[in-house]
């Protein structure tokens, strides 16, 4: 299939005076988190909130900074997430894609809004008894 990329904008909601950064992000449904390189962290003046341990593709474990919040924008959709600082390109994982209700179209090698909910992001939620809910 090859790699699929999405044009997104990253901003620091704690610093509205800073211009958001437009990036081409690798869309990876096998990864959960948003990952950003250190230079994006510097551009957006993001401070580390904590350290996280991650496992990378070759099985190694490493500790990396966790920063946030970030505002992630795709077209007219957006979400707020934390990000892991590692690598040399932005990686858009499943959590922000689900939050914005985006889908990967492998045939066209692109990220799009879910055609079933073209106007507003849709979140699938079920009640789990009284007072609670869970996502599908």
OpenMM code with the backbone's topology and positions (N, CA, C; nanometers):
from openmm import Vec3, app, unit

residues = "UNK UNK UNK UNK UNK UNK UNK UNK UNK UNK UNK UNK UNK UNK UNK UNK UNK UNK UNK UNK UNK UNK UNK UNK UNK UNK UNK UNK UNK UNK UNK UNK UNK UNK UNK UNK UNK UNK UNK UNK UNK UNK UNK UNK UNK UNK UNK UNK UNK UNK UNK UNK UNK UNK UNK UNK UNK UNK UNK UNK UNK UNK UNK UNK UNK UNK UNK UNK UNK UNK UNK UNK UNK UNK UNK UNK UNK UNK UNK UNK UNK UNK UNK UNK UNK UNK UNK UNK UNK UNK UNK UNK UNK UNK UNK UNK UNK UNK UNK UNK UNK UNK UNK UNK UNK UNK UNK UNK UNK UNK UNK UNK UNK UNK UNK UNK UNK UNK UNK UNK UNK UNK UNK UNK UNK UNK UNK UNK UNK UNK UNK UNK UNK UNK UNK UNK".split()
positions = [
    Vec3(0.0809, -0.1187, 0.0000),
    Vec3(0.0000, 0.0000, 0.0000),
    Vec3(0.0854, 0.1253, 0.0000),
    Vec3(0.1928, 0.1274, 0.0738),
    Vec3(0.2746, 0.2476, 0.0826),
    Vec3(0.2287, 0.3377, 0.1948),
    Vec3(0.3063, 0.4399, 0.2211),
    Vec3(0.2749, 0.5323, 0.3292),
    Vec3(0.1620, 0.6265, 0.2903),
    Vec3(0.0844, 0.6655, 0.3918),
    Vec3(-0.0246, 0.7605, 0.3732),
    Vec3(0.0071, 0.8821, 0.4598),
    Vec3(-0.0055, 1.0002, 0.4020),
    Vec3(0.0253, 1.1238, 0.4728),
    Vec3(-0.0983, 1.2131, 0.4806),
    Vec3(-0.1001, 1.2980, 0.5829),
    Vec3(-0.2080, 1.3946, 0.6008),
    Vec3(-0.1466, 1.5315, 0.6266),
    Vec3(-0.2032, 1.6344, 0.5664),
    Vec3(-0.1609, 1.7717, 0.5935),
    Vec3(-0.2394, 1.8207, 0.7139),
    Vec3(-0.1672, 1.8499, 0.8225),
    Vec3(-0.2303, 1.8936, 0.9460),
    Vec3(-0.1630, 2.0207, 0.9957),
    Vec3(-0.2251, 2.0828, 1.0930),
    Vec3(-0.1697, 2.2011, 1.1572),
    Vec3(-0.1585, 2.1716, 1.3063),
    Vec3(-0.0461, 2.2088, 1.3652),
    Vec3(-0.0224, 2.1891, 1.5072),
    Vec3(-0.0066, 2.3241, 1.5743),
    Vec3(-0.0760, 2.3427, 1.6854),
    Vec3(-0.0671, 2.4680, 1.7577),
    Vec3(-0.0569, 2.4447, 1.9070),
    Vec3(-0.0090, 2.5466, 1.9764),
    Vec3(0.0023, 2.5429, 2.1219),
    Vec3(-0.1101, 2.6284, 2.1798),
    Vec3(-0.2172, 2.5660, 2.2331),
    Vec3(-0.3286, 2.6453, 2.2838),
    Vec3(-0.2925, 2.7319, 2.4049),
    Vec3(-0.1817, 2.7012, 2.4715),
    Vec3(-0.1365, 2.7844, 2.5835),
    Vec3(-0.0635, 2.9092, 2.5356),
    Vec3(-0.0250, 2.9099, 2.4066),
    Vec3(0.0479, 3.0232, 2.3486),
    Vec3(-0.0200, 3.0656, 2.2175),
    Vec3(-0.1382, 3.1273, 2.2255),
    Vec3(-0.2084, 3.1686, 2.1036),
    Vec3(-0.1333, 3.2741, 2.0231),
    Vec3(-0.0313, 3.3358, 2.0845),
    Vec3(0.0488, 3.4347, 2.0129),
    Vec3(0.1428, 3.3699, 1.9114),
    Vec3(0.1674, 3.2385, 1.9244),
    Vec3(0.2557, 3.1675, 1.8315),
    Vec3(0.1768, 3.1172, 1.7114),
    Vec3(0.2353, 3.1286, 1.5952),
    Vec3(0.1723, 3.0782, 1.4737),
    Vec3(0.1754, 2.9260, 1.4730),
    Vec3(0.0629, 2.8650, 1.4376),
    Vec3(0.0561, 2.7197, 1.4251),
    Vec3(0.1500, 2.6736, 1.3136),
    Vec3(0.1939, 2.5492, 1.3236),
    Vec3(0.2878, 2.4907, 1.2282),
    Vec3(0.2123, 2.3956, 1.1360),
    Vec3(0.2271, 2.4145, 1.0060),
    Vec3(0.1675, 2.3219, 0.9080),
    Vec3(0.2702, 2.2137, 0.8770),
    Vec3(0.2267, 2.0876, 0.8846),
    Vec3(0.3172, 1.9759, 0.8610),
    Vec3(0.2483, 1.8688, 0.7788),
    Vec3(0.3295, 1.7868, 0.7164),
    Vec3(0.2811, 1.6674, 0.6476),
    Vec3(0.3116, 1.5514, 0.7404),
    Vec3(0.2069, 1.4884, 0.7941),
    Vec3(0.2221, 1.3848, 0.8957),
    Vec3(0.1990, 1.2464, 0.8374),
    Vec3(0.2813, 1.1528, 0.8787),
    Vec3(0.2616, 1.0133, 0.8426),
    Vec3(0.1437, 0.9611, 0.9230),
    Vec3(0.0388, 0.9157, 0.8554),
    Vec3(-0.0792, 0.8601, 0.9226),
    Vec3(-0.0539, 0.7121, 0.9484),
    Vec3(-0.0586, 0.6743, 1.0762),
    Vec3(-0.0274, 0.5361, 1.1132),
    Vec3(-0.1325, 0.4848, 1.2095),
    Vec3(-0.2269, 0.4049, 1.1591),
    Vec3(-0.3331, 0.3510, 1.2432),
    Vec3(-0.2815, 0.2449, 1.3392),
    Vec3(-0.1600, 0.1981, 1.3186),
    Vec3(-0.0991, 0.1010, 1.4096),
    Vec3(-0.0340, 0.1663, 1.5298),
    Vec3(-0.0187, 0.2964, 1.5262),
    Vec3(0.0354, 0.3725, 1.6393),
    Vec3(-0.0809, 0.4435, 1.7074),
    Vec3(-0.0709, 0.4613, 1.8365),
    Vec3(-0.1796, 0.5277, 1.9092),
    Vec3(-0.1626, 0.6782, 1.9177),
    Vec3(-0.0430, 0.7227, 1.9442),
    Vec3(-0.0184, 0.8611, 1.9838),
    Vec3(0.0225, 0.9504, 1.8667),
    Vec3(0.0165, 1.0804, 1.8941),
    Vec3(0.0791, 1.1787, 1.8073),
    Vec3(0.2256, 1.1849, 1.8476),
    Vec3(0.3147, 1.1779, 1.7524),
    Vec3(0.4584, 1.1903, 1.7784),
    Vec3(0.5103, 1.3077, 1.6965),
    Vec3(0.5946, 1.3891, 1.7600),
    Vec3(0.6491, 1.5057, 1.6917),
    Vec3(0.7996, 1.5115, 1.7126),
    Vec3(0.8731, 1.5605, 1.6123),
    Vec3(1.0171, 1.5773, 1.6304),
    Vec3(1.0470, 1.6958, 1.7222),
    Vec3(1.1674, 1.6972, 1.7746),
    Vec3(1.2063, 1.8011, 1.8704),
    Vec3(1.1933, 1.9415, 1.8120),
    Vec3(1.2234, 1.9604, 1.6842),
    Vec3(1.2166, 2.0956, 1.6277),
    Vec3(1.0748, 2.1524, 1.6310),
    Vec3(0.9719, 2.0680, 1.6220),
    Vec3(0.8338, 2.1158, 1.6333),
    Vec3(0.8054, 2.1593, 1.7768),
    Vec3(0.8591, 2.0838, 1.8727),
    Vec3(0.8464, 2.1201, 2.0139),
    Vec3(0.9043, 2.2593, 2.0379),
    Vec3(1.0207, 2.2849, 1.9800),
    Vec3(1.0848, 2.4157, 1.9961),
    Vec3(1.0046, 2.5262, 1.9278),
    Vec3(0.9553, 2.5016, 1.8054),
    Vec3(0.8787, 2.6023, 1.7324),
    Vec3(0.7536, 2.6443, 1.8085),
    Vec3(0.6909, 2.5488, 1.8776),
    Vec3(0.5657, 2.5758, 1.9475),
    Vec3(0.5850, 2.6051, 2.0963),
    Vec3(0.7099, 2.6128, 2.1402),
    Vec3(0.7420, 2.6400, 2.2811),
    Vec3(0.6675, 2.5463, 2.3762),
    Vec3(0.6722, 2.4172, 2.3441),
    Vec3(0.6062, 2.3171, 2.4278),
    Vec3(0.7014, 2.2698, 2.5361),
    Vec3(0.6530, 2.2666, 2.6577),
    Vec3(0.7328, 2.2218, 2.7713),
    Vec3(0.7011, 2.0758, 2.8009),
    Vec3(0.8026, 1.9961, 2.8335),
    Vec3(0.7751, 1.8566, 2.8717),
    Vec3(0.6885, 1.8521, 2.9974),
    Vec3(0.5845, 1.7690, 2.9929),
    Vec3(0.4982, 1.7476, 3.1078),
    Vec3(0.5515, 1.6326, 3.1925),
    Vec3(0.6097, 1.5329, 3.1244),
    Vec3(0.6623, 1.4148, 3.1923),
    Vec3(0.7457, 1.3357, 3.0927),
    Vec3(0.7966, 1.2230, 3.1378),
    Vec3(0.8661, 1.1291, 3.0499),
    Vec3(0.7764, 1.0067, 3.0340),
    Vec3(0.7812, 0.9451, 2.9167),
    Vec3(0.7055, 0.8229, 2.8898),
    Vec3(0.8015, 0.7183, 2.8339),
    Vec3(0.7741, 0.5929, 2.8639),
    Vec3(0.8515, 0.4848, 2.8045),
    Vec3(0.7761, 0.4352, 2.6828),
    Vec3(0.8460, 0.4218, 2.5715),
    Vec3(0.7846, 0.3761, 2.4469),
    Vec3(0.8608, 0.2557, 2.3936),
    Vec3(0.7907, 0.1724, 2.3187),
    Vec3(0.8534, 0.0635, 2.2446),
    Vec3(0.8511, 0.1017, 2.0980),
    Vec3(0.9650, 0.0949, 2.0324),
    Vec3(0.9731, 0.1307, 1.8909),
    Vec3(0.9680, 0.0049, 1.8055),
    Vec3(0.9600, 0.0232, 1.6744),
    Vec3(0.9353, -0.0867, 1.5815),
    Vec3(1.0346, -0.2024, 1.5935),
    Vec3(1.1599, -0.1733, 1.6260),
    Vec3(1.2586, -0.2815, 1.6345),
    Vec3(1.2611, -0.3473, 1.7725),
    Vec3(1.1646, -0.3119, 1.8601),
    Vec3(1.1533, -0.3747, 1.9908),
    Vec3(1.2252, -0.3035, 2.1039),
    Vec3(1.3084, -0.2051, 2.0712),
    Vec3(1.3786, -0.1309, 2.1763),
    Vec3(1.2805, -0.0479, 2.2578),
    Vec3(1.3129, -0.0300, 2.3864),
    Vec3(1.2360, 0.0594, 2.4724),
    Vec3(1.3213, 0.1817, 2.5001),
    Vec3(1.2562, 0.2972, 2.5026),
    Vec3(1.3278, 0.4211, 2.5306),
    Vec3(1.2360, 0.5165, 2.6055),
    Vec3(1.2955, 0.6106, 2.6756),
    Vec3(1.2202, 0.7145, 2.7448),
    Vec3(1.2233, 0.8401, 2.6593),
    Vec3(1.1045, 0.9010, 2.6436),
    Vec3(1.0936, 1.0218, 2.5619),
    Vec3(1.0062, 1.1243, 2.6335),
    Vec3(1.0258, 1.2529, 2.6037),
    Vec3(0.9406, 1.3555, 2.6641),
    Vec3(0.7970, 1.3473, 2.6119),
    Vec3(0.7036, 1.3788, 2.7016),
    Vec3(0.5625, 1.3896, 2.6677),
    Vec3(0.5259, 1.5371, 2.6843),
    Vec3(0.4751, 1.6002, 2.5773),
    Vec3(0.4429, 1.7427, 2.5780),
    Vec3(0.2948, 1.7630, 2.5477),
    Vec3(0.2477, 1.8804, 2.5826),
    Vec3(0.1096, 1.9105, 2.5482),
    Vec3(0.0535, 2.0179, 2.6383),
    Vec3(-0.0657, 2.0565, 2.6103),
    Vec3(-0.1511, 2.0060, 2.5030),
    Vec3(-0.1132, 2.0678, 2.3681),
    Vec3(-0.1518, 1.9989, 2.2630),
    Vec3(-0.1398, 2.0510, 2.1268),
    Vec3(-0.2784, 2.0531, 2.0653),
    Vec3(-0.3027, 2.1533, 1.9833),
    Vec3(-0.4240, 2.1554, 1.9028),
    Vec3(-0.3860, 2.1012, 1.7660),
    Vec3(-0.4521, 1.9940, 1.7251),
    Vec3(-0.4278, 1.9312, 1.5952),
    Vec3(-0.5472, 1.9637, 1.5072),
    Vec3(-0.5214, 2.0209, 1.3902),
    Vec3(-0.6285, 2.0592, 1.2985),
    Vec3(-0.6107, 1.9876, 1.1654),
    Vec3(-0.7199, 1.9290, 1.1169),
    Vec3(-0.7260, 1.8671, 0.9842),
    Vec3(-0.8493, 1.9258, 0.9166),
    Vec3(-0.8275, 2.0114, 0.8171),
    Vec3(-0.9414, 2.0779, 0.7524),
    Vec3(-1.0177, 2.1595, 0.8541),
    Vec3(-1.1488, 2.1308, 0.8681),
    Vec3(-1.2321, 2.2025, 0.9651),
    Vec3(-1.2454, 2.1268, 1.0973),
    Vec3(-1.1713, 2.0188, 1.1127),
    Vec3(-1.1789, 1.9383, 1.2352),
    Vec3(-1.0544, 1.9588, 1.3202),
    Vec3(-1.0720, 1.9465, 1.4516),
    Vec3(-0.9579, 1.9618, 1.5406),
    Vec3(-0.9776, 1.8779, 1.6658),
    Vec3(-0.8673, 1.8584, 1.7366),
    Vec3(-0.8700, 1.7927, 1.8672),
    Vec3(-0.7530, 1.8446, 1.9492),
    Vec3(-0.7546, 1.8143, 2.0769),
    Vec3(-0.6455, 1.8490, 2.1668),
    Vec3(-0.5861, 1.7201, 2.2210),
    Vec3(-0.4543, 1.7050, 2.2094),
    Vec3(-0.3863, 1.5839, 2.2552),
    Vec3(-0.2484, 1.6173, 2.3093),
    Vec3(-0.1901, 1.5203, 2.3784),
    Vec3(-0.0499, 1.5266, 2.4143),
    Vec3(0.0301, 1.4592, 2.3038),
    Vec3(0.1615, 1.4774, 2.3061),
    Vec3(0.2455, 1.4178, 2.2025),
    Vec3(0.3749, 1.3661, 2.2628),
    Vec3(0.4253, 1.2602, 2.2030),
    Vec3(0.5570, 1.2074, 2.2367),
    Vec3(0.6587, 1.2754, 2.1471),
    Vec3(0.7731, 1.3096, 2.2028),
    Vec3(0.8769, 1.3775, 2.1243),
    Vec3(0.9804, 1.2742, 2.0829),
    Vec3(0.9759, 1.2349, 1.9560),
    Vec3(1.0746, 1.1440, 1.9003),
    Vec3(1.0618, 1.1405, 1.7485),
    Vec3(1.1667, 1.0947, 1.6852),
    Vec3(1.1661, 1.0786, 1.5404),
    Vec3(1.1996, 1.2059, 1.4656),
    Vec3(1.1954, 1.1933, 1.3316),
    Vec3(1.2303, 1.3067, 1.2463),
    Vec3(1.1135, 1.3558, 1.1622),
    Vec3(0.9933, 1.2989, 1.1860),
    Vec3(0.8741, 1.3464, 1.1168),
    Vec3(0.7546, 1.3322, 1.2105),
    Vec3(0.6485, 1.4055, 1.1808),
    Vec3(0.5273, 1.3969, 1.2610),
    Vec3(0.4555, 1.2682, 1.2254),
    Vec3(0.4113, 1.1955, 1.3289),
    Vec3(0.3357, 1.0727, 1.3107),
    Vec3(0.1976, 1.0941, 1.3723),
    Vec3(0.0954, 1.0798, 1.2925),
    Vec3(-0.0427, 1.0964, 1.3359),
    Vec3(-0.0991, 0.9589, 1.3679),
    Vec3(-0.1159, 0.9299, 1.4969),
    Vec3(-0.1634, 0.7996, 1.5406),
    Vec3(-0.3154, 0.7910, 1.5475),
    Vec3(-0.3626, 0.6762, 1.5953),
    Vec3(-0.5054, 0.6462, 1.5967),
    Vec3(-0.5857, 0.7350, 1.6912),
    Vec3(-0.5275, 0.7768, 1.8049),
    Vec3(-0.6043, 0.8562, 1.9019),
    Vec3(-0.6499, 0.9893, 1.8410),
    Vec3(-0.5611, 1.0721, 1.7863),
    Vec3(-0.6116, 1.1963, 1.7264),
    Vec3(-0.6983, 1.1722, 1.6025),
    Vec3(-0.6690, 1.0667, 1.5257),
    Vec3(-0.7532, 1.0392, 1.4088),
    Vec3(-0.8947, 1.0009, 1.4513),
    Vec3(-0.9067, 0.9185, 1.5564),
    Vec3(-1.0391, 0.8820, 1.6080),
    Vec3(-1.1104, 1.0035, 1.6647),
    Vec3(-1.0374, 1.0867, 1.7371),
    Vec3(-1.0975, 1.2049, 1.7987),
    Vec3(-1.1573, 1.2977, 1.6932),
    Vec3(-1.0906, 1.3099, 1.5785),
    Vec3(-1.1401, 1.3963, 1.4708),
    Vec3(-1.2295, 1.3207, 1.3731),
    Vec3(-1.2492, 1.1904, 1.3963),
    Vec3(-1.3307, 1.1046, 1.3094),
    Vec3(-1.2774, 1.1043, 1.1662),
    Vec3(-1.1471, 1.0710, 1.1561),
    Vec3(-1.0807, 1.0616, 1.0265),
    Vec3(-1.0615, 0.9151, 0.9910),
    Vec3(-1.0541, 0.8873, 0.8626),
    Vec3(-1.0285, 0.7519, 0.8152),
    Vec3(-0.9142, 0.7543, 0.7140),
    Vec3(-0.8436, 0.6433, 0.7074),
    Vec3(-0.7383, 0.6270, 0.6075),
    Vec3(-0.7985, 0.5531, 0.4894),
    Vec3(-0.7870, 0.6115, 0.3720),
    Vec3(-0.8343, 0.5488, 0.2489),
    Vec3(-0.7125, 0.4898, 0.1796),
    Vec3(-0.6888, 0.3581, 0.1966),
    Vec3(-0.5665, 0.2996, 0.1419),
    Vec3(-0.5612, 0.2995, -0.0106),
    Vec3(-0.6750, 0.2876, -0.0765),
    Vec3(-0.6773, 0.2860, -0.2227),
    Vec3(-0.6317, 0.4180, -0.2823),
    Vec3(-0.6690, 0.5272, -0.2169),
    Vec3(-0.6307, 0.6593, -0.2655),
    Vec3(-0.5098, 0.7152, -0.1924),
    Vec3(-0.4619, 0.6381, -0.0921),
    Vec3(-0.3462, 0.6787, -0.0119),
    Vec3(-0.3635, 0.8193, 0.0442),
    Vec3(-0.4798, 0.8387, 0.1127),
    Vec3(-0.5063, 0.9677, 0.1735),
    Vec3(-0.5879, 0.9514, 0.3004),
    Vec3(-0.5838, 1.0556, 0.3823),
    Vec3(-0.6662, 1.0640, 0.5019),
    Vec3(-0.7825, 1.1557, 0.4692),
    Vec3(-0.9047, 1.1150, 0.5072),
    Vec3(-1.0240, 1.1951, 0.4822),
    Vec3(-1.1116, 1.1938, 0.6067),
    Vec3(-1.2095, 1.2830, 0.6096),
    Vec3(-1.3105, 1.2743, 0.7145),
    Vec3(-1.3942, 1.1498, 0.6861),
    Vec3(-1.4525, 1.0934, 0.7902),
    Vec3(-1.5363, 0.9749, 0.7734),
    Vec3(-1.6552, 1.0108, 0.6848),
    Vec3(-1.6727, 0.9432, 0.5705),
    Vec3(-1.7833, 0.9767, 0.4807),
    Vec3(-1.9203, 0.9594, 0.5462),
    Vec3(-1.9282, 0.8777, 0.6509),
    Vec3(-2.0550, 0.8587, 0.7209),
    Vec3(-2.0915, 0.9789, 0.8079),
    Vec3(-1.9939, 1.0652, 0.8368),
    Vec3(-2.0198, 1.1858, 0.9168),
    Vec3(-1.9407, 1.3031, 0.8593),
    Vec3(-1.9814, 1.3501, 0.7409),
    Vec3(-1.9024, 1.4520, 0.6708),
    Vec3(-1.9059, 1.5915, 0.7331),
    Vec3(-2.0074, 1.6215, 0.8152),
    Vec3(-2.0224, 1.7578, 0.8666),
    Vec3(-1.9660, 1.7773, 1.0065),
    Vec3(-1.9823, 1.6782, 1.0929),
    Vec3(-1.9336, 1.6858, 1.2300),
    Vec3(-1.8647, 1.5551, 1.2664),
    Vec3(-1.7592, 1.5621, 1.3467),
    Vec3(-1.6989, 1.4369, 1.3935),
    Vec3(-1.8002, 1.3571, 1.4746),
    Vec3(-1.8039, 1.2283, 1.4531),
    Vec3(-1.8964, 1.1399, 1.5232),
    Vec3(-1.8173, 1.0507, 1.6172),
    Vec3(-1.8639, 1.0395, 1.7409),
    Vec3(-1.8008, 0.9530, 1.8396),
    Vec3(-1.8993, 0.8442, 1.8756),
    Vec3(-1.8551, 0.7203, 1.8710),
    Vec3(-1.9412, 0.6079, 1.9045),
    Vec3(-1.9306, 0.5792, 2.0540),
    Vec3(-2.0423, 0.5927, 2.1245),
    Vec3(-2.0439, 0.5725, 2.2697),
    Vec3(-2.1624, 0.4850, 2.3065),
    Vec3(-2.1416, 0.3959, 2.4025),
    Vec3(-2.2479, 0.3128, 2.4575),
    Vec3(-2.2529, 0.3338, 2.6069),
    Vec3(-2.3721, 0.3340, 2.6620),
    Vec3(-2.3848, 0.3380, 2.8081),
    Vec3(-2.3453, 0.2034, 2.8654),
    Vec3(-2.2720, 0.2065, 2.9733),
    Vec3(-2.2294, 0.0840, 3.0412),
    Vec3(-2.2973, 0.0774, 3.1768),
    Vec3(-2.4271, 0.0915, 3.1797),
    Vec3(-2.5002, 0.0911, 3.3060),
    Vec3(-2.5268, 0.2330, 3.3509),
    Vec3(-2.5526, 0.2504, 3.4779),
    Vec3(-2.5860, 0.3827, 3.5295),
    Vec3(-2.4608, 0.4652, 3.5542),
    Vec3(-2.4621, 0.5845, 3.5014),
    Vec3(-2.3573, 0.6802, 3.5296),
    Vec3(-2.2281, 0.6645, 3.4524),
    Vec3(-2.2157, 0.5686, 3.3647),
    Vec3(-2.0891, 0.5514, 3.2933),
    Vec3(-2.1129, 0.5330, 3.1452),
    Vec3(-2.0080, 0.5468, 3.0698),
    Vec3(-2.0153, 0.5190, 2.9280),
    Vec3(-1.8814, 0.4691, 2.8793),
    Vec3(-1.8825, 0.3972, 2.7710),
    Vec3(-1.7597, 0.3474, 2.7090),
    Vec3(-1.7673, 0.3724, 2.5603),
    Vec3(-1.6540, 0.3799, 2.4971),
    Vec3(-1.6495, 0.3958, 2.3515),
    Vec3(-1.6466, 0.2596, 2.2864),
    Vec3(-1.7019, 0.2531, 2.1648),
    Vec3(-1.6921, 0.1288, 2.0852),
    Vec3(-1.5517, 0.1097, 2.0397),
] * unit.nanometer
topology = app.Topology()
chain = topology.addChain("A")
for resn in residues:
    res = topology.addResidue(resn, chain)
    for name in ("N", "CA", "C"):
        topology.addAtom(name, app.Element.getBySymbol(name[0]), res)
